Amino acid sequence: MKERLQRIREEAIEKIKASKNPEALNDVRVSVLGKKGELTALLKSMKEIAPEERPAFGQLVNDTRAEIERVMEDAKKQMEQMLLEMKLKTEVIDVTLPAKKNSVGHRHPNTIALEEVERIFIGMGYEVIEGPEVEYDLYNFEKLNIPANHPAKDEQDTFYINKEIVLRTQTSPVQARTMEKGKLPIRMISPGRVFRSDEVDATHSPSFHQIEGLVIDKNITFADLKGTLEEFAKELFGEDTKTKFRPHHFPFTEPSAEVDVSCFKCGGKGCRFCKGSGWIEILGCGMVHPHVLEMCGIDPEEYTGFAFGVGLERIALLKYEIDDMRLLYENDIRFLRQF
């Protein structure tokens, strides 16, 4: 038995020293010290030894186990140290390099301006409604009192998909669709992307955004329109802002007007920003044309309403004093970081 025990010890130590990785080391441990290992099997065969020799033999087995475990632990520590050194060599970190910073994005100036406009009108009880960007000529023109021979329908001004379908030139079709549903009264704004065949310059783009509003109810007058837009201007540009209404013409409203606000840069005194006039044009508006109401199934004898439309980019350009519309779409991070 002693010879067998000596052989197990020598073979185990030899295998431990020959192990190249933790997995091989663990195989040795299982084969020698495991439940079915050689040393465990030897302990189970102690019944073959004379009773008076068992204590001494048991102590010898325990000493052998302790020695094998000690050699195995030393080999494990050496192996771990070697693996750590190898890892440090292959995974070098230059602590002098600058840290990587998380680049956190933020809202586009157009989005900031849109959310502010939506907040103002939602506070007045308006609903935000969106519609399709590819629209029927019927809704984009005909139901807005724009006949077939109107200049706005010229192919030089409008992107046509075919004779009956266009890229919408305004968000007013959303208003026509909403009126057609017949659910009155209506208090809504319709923001969205629109398209016109314009050359790109500092103030024009073939794709831009509009926010149009519509109110339909009984006894709505031009005074309601003026009060609404005055409140909107004060909320957007400041409490001291004044408004001025100038007569204009739009096919879908009668009477119609252009709205100017007092220059928030100079307070109306005249400066470079307002070109010395003290006023800045911001939107168009008017009372909904009775014919538009009729075409959308609303009785103009019982209901009246007003509509208005403002360019989202125009608000952003004015509010943040940007002098070139193209900056909003060039995605220059140096520009966008300012917001």
VOPAGU-2260 file (C-alpha; in pm, 1 decimal, decimal comma):
REM VOPAGU-2260
SITE   aa  ch    i         X         Y         Z
SITE  MET   A    0       0,0       0,0       0,0
SITE  LYS   A    1     285,1     236,1      87,4
SITE  GLU   A    2     447,4     175,9    -251,5
SITE  ARG   A    3     115,6     249,4    -422,8
SITE  LEU   A    4      73,7     567,0    -219,3
SITE  GLN   A    5     427,9     676,1    -309,1
SITE  ARG   A    6     357,6     612,9    -678,7
SITE  ILE   A    7      33,1     818,0    -665,8
SITE  ARG   A    8     219,1    1109,4    -501,5
SITE  GLU   A    9     503,3    1109,9    -752,8
SITE  GLU   A   10     276,0    1077,9   -1057,8
SITE  ALA   A   11      42,2    1352,9    -928,7
SITE  ILE   A   12     329,6    1596,9    -868,2
SITE  GLU   A   13     472,8    1517,4   -1212,8
SITE  LYS   A   14     135,8    1579,6   -1380,4
SITE  ILE   A   15      88,6    1906,3   -1187,4
SITE  LYS   A   16     426,9    2036,4   -1304,4
SITE  ALA   A   17     344,6    1935,3   -1663,6
SITE  SER   A   18       8,8    2122,8   -1664,3
SITE  LYS   A   19       3,9    2421,4   -1900,7
SITE  ASN   A   20    -332,8    2575,7   -1808,8
SITE  PRO   A   21    -594,2    2580,8   -1528,0
SITE  GLU   A   22    -808,6    2322,9   -1709,6
SITE  ALA   A   23    -524,6    2062,9   -1709,8
SITE  LEU   A   24    -456,3    2137,6   -1343,8
SITE  ASN   A   25    -819,7    2075,4   -1258,8
SITE  ASP   A   26    -810,2    1741,4   -1444,5
SITE  VAL   A   27    -522,2    1630,3   -1218,6
SITE  ARG   A   28    -713,3    1735,5    -907,9
SITE  VAL   A   29   -1021,0    1536,8   -1013,4
SITE  SER   A   30    -819,4    1224,9   -1111,3
SITE  VAL   A   31    -623,2    1216,8    -783,8
SITE  LEU   A   32    -827,6    1393,6    -515,3
SITE  GLY   A   33   -1183,9    1368,8    -652,2
SITE  LYS   A   34   -1457,8    1138,4    -524,0
SITE  LYS   A   35   -1348,1     874,1    -772,9
SITE  GLY   A   36    -979,7     971,6    -761,9
SITE  GLU   A   37    -686,9     740,8    -691,6
SITE  LEU   A   38    -623,6     872,0    -339,5
SITE  THR   A   39    -989,8     837,3    -243,0
SITE  ALA   A   40    -991,2     480,6    -378,3
SITE  LEU   A   41    -684,9     403,5    -168,4
SITE  LEU   A   42    -858,1     527,7     147,7
SITE  LYS   A   43   -1154,9     301,5      73,8
SITE  SER   A   44    -921,0      -0,4      56,2
SITE  MET   A   45    -788,6      52,7     412,4
SITE  LYS   A   46   -1004,9    -238,9     526,6
SITE  GLU   A   47    -739,7    -464,1     375,1
SITE  ILE   A   48    -480,6    -328,3     624,7
SITE  ALA   A   49    -440,6    -470,7     975,7
SITE  PRO   A   50    -637,0    -265,9    1232,4
SITE  GLU   A   51    -326,0    -167,5    1428,3
SITE  GLU   A   52    -164,0     -20,9    1110,6
SITE  ARG   A   53    -465,9     180,7     993,2
SITE  PRO   A   54    -404,2     499,8    1200,1
SITE  ALA   A   55     -47,0     530,4    1074,8
SITE  PHE   A   56    -149,9     459,7     715,0
SITE  GLY   A   57    -440,4     704,2     738,1
SITE  GLN   A   58    -201,7     976,3     857,9
SITE  LEU   A   59      32,3     893,6     569,0
SITE  VAL   A   60    -254,2     930,2     318,2
SITE  ASN   A   61    -355,2    1266,8     468,9
SITE  ASP   A   62       4,8    1391,3     453,7
SITE  THR   A   63      25,1    1284,8      88,8
SITE  ARG   A   64    -305,7    1465,9      13,0
SITE  ALA   A   65    -178,3    1780,6     187,4
SITE  GLU   A   66     147,5    1772,4     -10,7
SITE  ILE   A   67     -32,5    1724,6    -343,5
SITE  GLU   A   68    -274,3    2011,3    -259,7
SITE  ARG   A   69      18,7    2237,0    -164,6
SITE  VAL   A   70     202,4    2165,4    -489,2
SITE  MET   A   71    -119,8    2217,6    -683,2
SITE  GLU   A   72    -189,1    2552,7    -509,1
SITE  ASP   A   73     164,9    2674,7    -583,8
SITE  ALA   A   74     128,5    2572,7    -948,2
SITE  LYS   A   75    -208,7    2750,3    -966,6
SITE  LYS   A   76     -64,4    3075,1    -829,2
SITE  GLN   A   77     228,4    3063,9   -1072,5
SITE  MET   A   78      -9,8    2997,4   -1359,4
SITE  GLU   A   79    -238,3    3288,8   -1260,8
SITE  GLN   A   80      60,4    3523,0   -1230,8
SITE  MET   A   81     185,3    3417,5   -1573,6
SITE  LEU   A   82    -160,3    3470,3   -1730,7
SITE  LEU   A   83    -189,6    3813,3   -1567,2
SITE  GLU   A   84     150,9    3919,9   -1699,4
SITE  MET   A   85      57,1    3800,7   -2046,5
SITE  LYS   A   86    -273,6    3988,9   -2028,7
SITE  LEU   A   87    -101,3    4308,1   -1917,0
SITE  LYS   A   88     136,0    4285,0   -2211,0
SITE  THR   A   89    -140,0    4234,4   -2466,6
SITE  GLU   A   90    -391,0    4482,0   -2315,0
SITE  VAL   A   91    -179,5    4790,4   -2271,3
SITE  ILE   A   92    -365,6    5102,2   -2155,3
SITE  ASP   A   93    -207,6    5440,9   -2215,4
SITE  VAL   A   94    -322,3    5639,4   -1912,1
SITE  THR   A   95    -196,5    5961,8   -2072,8
SITE  LEU   A   96    -457,9    5945,2   -2349,3
SITE  PRO   A   97    -764,2    6172,3   -2306,2
SITE  ALA   A   98   -1077,6    5995,8   -2184,9
SITE  LYS   A   99   -1355,7    5915,9   -2429,1
SITE  LYS   A  100   -1647,3    6150,6   -2372,4
SITE  ASN   A  101   -2006,5    6057,7   -2437,8
SITE  SER   A  102   -2143,6    6278,0   -2714,0
SITE  VAL   A  103   -2500,8    6344,9   -2600,8
SITE  GLY   A  104   -2734,5    6483,7   -2865,2
SITE  HIS   A  105   -3008,4    6740,7   -2816,3
SITE  ARG   A  106   -3307,5    6884,6   -2996,8
SITE  HIS   A  107   -3271,9    7057,8   -3334,8
SITE  PRO   A  108   -3359,3    7430,7   -3334,6
SITE  ASN   A  109   -3661,7    7349,9   -3554,7
SITE  THR   A  110   -3781,4    7097,9   -3297,5
SITE  ILE   A  111   -3730,1    7344,6   -3012,4
SITE  ALA   A  112   -3935,1    7608,4   -3197,5
SITE  LEU   A  113   -4209,4    7356,8   -3289,2
SITE  GLU   A  114   -4246,6    7231,4   -2931,9
SITE  GLU   A  115   -4275,2    7587,2   -2805,6
SITE  VAL   A  116   -4548,6    7672,0   -3059,9
SITE  GLU   A  117   -4734,1    7349,1   -2976,5
SITE  ARG   A  118   -4710,0    7428,4   -2605,0
SITE  ILE   A  119   -4863,9    7772,8   -2661,0
SITE  PHE   A  120   -5161,0    7648,1   -2864,5
SITE  ILE   A  121   -5223,3    7336,8   -2655,5
SITE  GLY   A  122   -5244,5    7577,9   -2362,3
SITE  MET   A  123   -5522,9    7757,1   -2552,5
SITE  GLY   A  124   -5714,9    7431,6   -2598,0
SITE  TYR   A  125   -5596,1    7341,4   -2948,3
SITE  GLU   A  126   -5535,2    6989,7   -3076,2
SITE  VAL   A  127   -5224,6    6891,2   -3277,1
SITE  ILE   A  128   -5322,4    6695,2   -3592,1
SITE  GLU   A  129   -5090,8    6562,5   -3863,8
SITE  GLY   A  130   -5162,3    6440,2   -4217,1
SITE  PRO   A  131   -4997,0    6284,7   -4525,0
SITE  GLU   A  132   -4710,0    6458,6   -4703,1
SITE  VAL   A  133   -4811,3    6303,6   -5037,7
SITE  GLU   A  134   -5155,7    6451,9   -5095,3
SITE  TYR   A  135   -5440,1    6455,0   -5346,9
SITE  ASP   A  136   -5471,0    6765,0   -5563,0
SITE  LEU   A  137   -5832,6    6774,6   -5441,2
SITE  TYR   A  138   -5731,3    6846,0   -5080,6
SITE  ASN   A  139   -5416,8    7044,5   -5152,5
SITE  PHE   A  140   -5587,4    7284,3   -5394,9
SITE  GLU   A  141   -5953,5    7233,5   -5490,7
SITE  LYS   A  142   -6103,5    7216,3   -5141,1
SITE  LEU   A  143   -5900,3    7522,9   -5043,9
SITE  ASN   A  144   -6065,8    7734,3   -5311,5
SITE  ILE   A  145   -5765,3    7714,1   -5545,7
SITE  PRO   A  146   -5907,9    7643,8   -5896,2
SITE  ALA   A  147   -5740,6    7453,6   -6178,9
SITE  ASN   A  148   -5605,2    7768,1   -6347,2
SITE  HIS   A  149   -5447,9    7913,1   -6031,1
SITE  PRO   A  150   -5073,3    8001,3   -6055,7
SITE  ALA   A  151   -4995,7    7789,4   -5744,2
SITE  LYS   A  152   -5081,7    7477,4   -5946,9
SITE  ASP   A  153   -4816,5    7549,6   -6207,4
SITE  GLU   A  154   -4556,6    7274,7   -6237,2
SITE  GLN   A  155   -4288,4    7538,9   -6178,2
SITE  ASP   A  156   -4426,2    7586,6   -5825,5
SITE  THR   A  157   -4544,3    7237,4   -5728,5
SITE  PHE   A  158   -4400,7    6884,4   -5728,2
SITE  TYR   A  159   -4649,2    6657,7   -5906,1
SITE  ILE   A  160   -4647,9    6278,5   -5864,3
SITE  ASN   A  161   -4915,5    6254,2   -6131,3
SITE  LYS   A  162   -5211,5    6465,3   -6240,6
SITE  GLU   A  163   -5406,1    6396,1   -5920,0
SITE  ILE   A  164   -5131,0    6356,7   -5658,5
SITE  VAL   A  165   -4877,0    6614,8   -5538,7
SITE  LEU   A  166   -4627,4    6667,8   -5261,1
SITE  ARG   A  167   -4830,2    6898,5   -5038,5
SITE  THR   A  168   -4741,8    7266,4   -5069,8
SITE  GLN   A  169   -4893,7    7352,4   -4729,6
SITE  THR   A  170   -5042,8    7172,5   -4429,0
SITE  SER   A  171   -5389,4    7318,1   -4503,4
SITE  PRO   A  172   -5506,4    6982,9   -4652,3
SITE  VAL   A  173   -5505,6    6849,7   -4294,7
SITE  GLN   A  174   -5758,9    7121,2   -4210,0
SITE  ALA   A  175   -5981,5    7022,4   -4504,0
SITE  ARG   A  176   -5967,6    6655,5   -4401,1
SITE  THR   A  177   -6055,8    6747,1   -4042,5
SITE  MET   A  178   -6349,9    6967,1   -4150,9
SITE  GLU   A  179   -6482,1    6686,4   -4371,1
SITE  LYS   A  180   -6522,3    6462,5   -4066,3
SITE  GLY   A  181   -6795,1    6701,4   -3946,3
SITE  LYS   A  182   -6694,2    6688,5   -3580,0
SITE  LEU   A  183   -6747,7    7046,3   -3463,3
SITE  PRO   A  184   -6625,0    7272,5   -3309,0
SITE  ILE   A  185   -6264,5    7254,0   -3433,2
SITE  ARG   A  186   -5957,2    7401,0   -3265,2
SITE  MET   A  187   -5643,8    7257,4   -3420,9
SITE  ILE   A  188   -5292,7    7320,9   -3546,2
SITE  SER   A  189   -5133,1    7108,5   -3818,3
SITE  PRO   A  190   -4750,0    7112,8   -3823,1
SITE  GLY   A  191   -4548,9    6926,6   -4085,4
SITE  ARG   A  192   -4312,0    6917,8   -4380,0
SITE  VAL   A  193   -4421,1    7081,8   -4706,0
SITE  PHE   A  194   -4267,8    7102,2   -5054,5
SITE  ARG   A  195   -4240,2    7373,1   -5318,8
SITE  SER   A  196   -4029,4    7397,1   -5631,2
SITE  ASP   A  197   -3802,6    7672,7   -5498,1
SITE  GLU   A  198   -3432,7    7733,6   -5553,2
SITE  VAL   A  199   -3217,0    7691,3   -5242,7
SITE  ASP   A  200   -3094,7    8019,6   -5095,4
SITE  ALA   A  201   -3073,9    8194,5   -4758,7
SITE  THR   A  202   -3454,0    8217,8   -4725,1
SITE  HIS   A  203   -3590,8    7943,1   -4953,5
SITE  SER   A  204   -3579,6    7563,9   -4974,4
SITE  PRO   A  205   -3773,7    7302,7   -5175,8
SITE  SER   A  206   -3856,3    7132,7   -4844,1
SITE  PHE   A  207   -3948,2    7320,0   -4527,2
SITE  HIS   A  208   -4203,0    7314,0   -4245,3
SITE  GLN   A  209   -4529,5    7493,7   -4172,5
SITE  ILE   A  210   -4763,4    7521,5   -3877,0
SITE  GLU   A  211   -5121,0    7605,5   -3972,6
SITE  GLY   A  212   -5408,7    7665,6   -3736,7
SITE  LEU   A  213   -5784,2    7640,1   -3774,7
SITE  VAL   A  214   -6081,5    7731,4   -3556,7
SITE  ILE   A  215   -6440,9    7654,4   -3664,2
SITE  ASP   A  216   -6733,0    7731,4   -3433,5
SITE  LYS   A  217   -7045,5    7941,5   -3408,1
SITE  ASN   A  218   -7002,0    8320,6   -3385,9
SITE  ILE   A  219   -6626,1    8322,6   -3456,0
SITE  THR   A  220   -6513,6    8669,8   -3569,2
SITE  PHE   A  221   -6199,7    8848,3   -3684,1
SITE  ALA   A  222   -6167,3    8979,1   -3328,2
SITE  ASP   A  223   -6113,9    8619,2   -3208,5
SITE  LEU   A  224   -5840,9    8578,5   -3470,3
SITE  LYS   A  225   -5666,7    8900,2   -3363,0
SITE  GLY   A  226   -5684,6    8811,7   -2995,8
SITE  THR   A  227   -5547,2    8462,1   -3056,2
SITE  LEU   A  228   -5251,8    8579,8   -3264,7
SITE  GLU   A  229   -5170,3    8864,7   -3027,0
SITE  GLU   A  230   -5153,6    8618,2   -2739,1
SITE  PHE   A  231   -4941,8    8381,6   -2949,8
SITE  ALA   A  232   -4695,2    8661,2   -3037,3
SITE  LYS   A  233   -4661,5    8768,2   -2673,0
SITE  GLU   A  234   -4599,6    8410,6   -2558,5
SITE  LEU   A  235   -4343,5    8350,0   -2832,6
SITE  PHE   A  236   -4153,7    8680,1   -2845,7
SITE  GLY   A  237   -4226,2    8845,2   -2509,7
SITE  GLU   A  238   -4498,7    9036,5   -2325,6
SITE  ASP   A  239   -4409,2    9370,7   -2484,7
SITE  THR   A  240   -4464,4    9241,7   -2839,9
SITE  LYS   A  241   -4719,8    9433,1   -3049,0
SITE  THR   A  242   -4896,5    9302,1   -3360,0
SITE  LYS   A  243   -5003,0    9473,6   -3682,3
SITE  PHE   A  244   -5249,1    9333,7   -3937,4
SITE  ARG   A  245   -5211,2    9433,5   -4303,8
SITE  PRO   A  246   -5475,8    9352,0   -4570,3
SITE  HIS   A  247   -5371,5    9070,2   -4802,3
SITE  HIS   A  248   -5522,9    8803,5   -5028,1
SITE  PHE   A  249   -5534,7    8426,3   -4979,5
SITE  PRO   A  250   -5775,6    8210,3   -5184,6
SITE  PHE   A  251   -5900,8    8015,4   -4881,5
SITE  THR   A  252   -5967,0    8310,7   -4646,8
SITE  GLU   A  253   -6179,1    8625,6   -4678,5
SITE  PRO   A  254   -6091,3    8877,2   -4543,3
SITE  SER   A  255   -5720,3    8794,7   -4528,2
SITE  ALA   A  256   -5424,8    8962,0   -4360,9
SITE  GLU   A  257   -5049,5    8947,1   -4311,6
SITE  VAL   A  258   -4937,2    8981,0   -3949,9
SITE  ASP   A  259   -4629,5    9173,1   -3835,9
SITE  VAL   A  260   -4483,7    9181,7   -3485,4
SITE  SER   A  261   -4285,3    9464,3   -3333,1
SITE  CYS   A  262   -3911,1    9393,3   -3352,9
SITE  PHE   A  263   -3808,6    9218,4   -3031,5
SITE  LYS   A  264   -3447,6    9316,0   -3098,0
SITE  CYS   A  265   -3492,6    9693,8   -3091,5
SITE  GLY   A  266   -3841,3    9722,2   -2942,1
SITE  GLY   A  267   -3979,9    9875,8   -3261,9
SITE  LYS   A  268   -3727,1   10159,0   -3289,9
SITE  GLY   A  269   -3569,2   10024,2   -3608,4
SITE  CYS   A  270   -3250,4    9821,7   -3646,3
SITE  ARG   A  271   -3060,6    9598,9   -3888,3
SITE  PHE   A  272   -3265,8    9299,2   -3777,8
SITE  CYS   A  273   -3599,3    9456,6   -3881,7
SITE  LYS   A  274   -3439,4    9653,2   -4168,9
SITE  GLY   A  275   -3516,3    9981,9   -3994,0
SITE  SER   A  276   -3896,1    9941,2   -4004,2
SITE  GLY   A  277   -3949,3    9832,3   -3642,5
SITE  TRP   A  278   -4174,0    9546,8   -3763,7
SITE  ILE   A  279   -4116,1    9184,5   -3869,8
SITE  GLU   A  280   -4359,6    8981,7   -4082,3
SITE  ILE   A  281   -4433,3    8641,6   -3927,3
SITE  LEU   A  282   -4750,8    8485,5   -4072,1
SITE  GLY   A  283   -5063,1    8504,1   -4287,9
SITE  CYS   A  284   -5419,5    8460,9   -4167,1
SITE  GLY   A  285   -5787,1    8532,0   -4233,0
SITE  MET   A  286   -6147,5    8422,7   -4189,5
SITE  VAL   A  287   -6218,8    8087,5   -4356,4
SITE  HIS   A  288   -6380,2    8147,1   -4697,5
SITE  PRO   A  289   -6751,0    8043,9   -4699,5
SITE  HIS   A  290   -6691,3    7840,6   -5016,2
SITE  VAL   A  291   -6421,1    7637,4   -4835,3
SITE  LEU   A  292   -6668,9    7561,3   -4556,5
SITE  GLU   A  293   -6930,9    7452,6   -4811,2
SITE  MET   A  294   -6690,8    7220,8   -4996,5
SITE  CYS   A  295   -6600,7    7054,6   -4665,7
SITE  GLY   A  296   -6965,9    7001,9   -4569,9
SITE  ILE   A  297   -7003,2    7284,8   -4314,4
SITE  ASP   A  298   -7292,4    7533,4   -4329,6
SITE  PRO   A  299   -7136,7    7885,7   -4358,5
SITE  GLU   A  300   -7465,2    8037,1   -4239,2
SITE  GLU   A  301   -7428,0    7859,9   -3904,5
SITE  TYR   A  302   -7052,3    7830,4   -3860,9
SITE  THR   A  303   -6759,4    8063,7   -3917,7
SITE  GLY   A  304   -6391,0    8026,3   -3850,4
SITE  PHE   A  305   -6042,0    8158,0   -3892,0
SITE  ALA   A  306   -5714,3    8008,2   -4016,4
SITE  PHE   A  307   -5350,9    8108,1   -3999,5
SITE  GLY   A  308   -5018,8    7971,2   -4120,2
SITE  VAL   A  309   -4659,4    8033,1   -4012,2
SITE  GLY   A  310   -4331,4    7889,7   -4137,0
SITE  LEU   A  311   -4153,8    7693,7   -3865,9
SITE  GLU   A  312   -3811,2    7784,3   -4005,1
SITE  ARG   A  313   -3910,4    8151,6   -3999,6
SITE  ILE   A  314   -3984,3    8130,4   -3627,8
SITE  ALA   A  315   -3651,4    7955,5   -3563,5
SITE  LEU   A  316   -3461,6    8210,1   -3776,1
SITE  LEU   A  317   -3621,6    8502,7   -3594,6
SITE  LYS   A  318   -3613,4    8363,5   -3242,2
SITE  TYR   A  319   -3248,9    8254,4   -3257,4
SITE  GLU   A  320   -3131,1    8533,9   -3490,7
SITE  ILE   A  321   -3010,5    8298,4   -3765,4
SITE  ASP   A  322   -2947,2    8477,9   -4093,7
SITE  ASP   A  323   -2935,3    8178,4   -4331,8
SITE  MET   A  324   -3201,5    7907,2   -4352,7
SITE  ARG   A  325   -2951,7    7661,0   -4502,2
SITE  LEU   A  326   -2772,4    7636,3   -4166,9
SITE  LEU   A  327   -3071,6    7445,7   -4030,3
SITE  TYR   A  328   -3014,9    7159,2   -4276,0
SITE  GLU   A  329   -2637,5    7138,6   -4321,7
SITE  ASN   A  330   -2591,3    6937,5   -3998,8
SITE  ASP   A  331   -2279,4    7133,0   -3904,8
SITE  ILE   A  332   -2215,4    7024,4   -3547,3
SITE  ARG   A  333   -2050,3    7358,8   -3467,0
SITE  PHE   A  334   -2378,3    7533,3   -3545,8
SITE  LEU   A  335   -2611,9    7281,4   -3381,3
SITE  ARG   A  336   -2413,4    7277,4   -3054,6
SITE  GLN   A  337   -2522,2    7636,9   -2993,6
SITE  PHE   A  338   -2874,6    7518,5   -2916,6
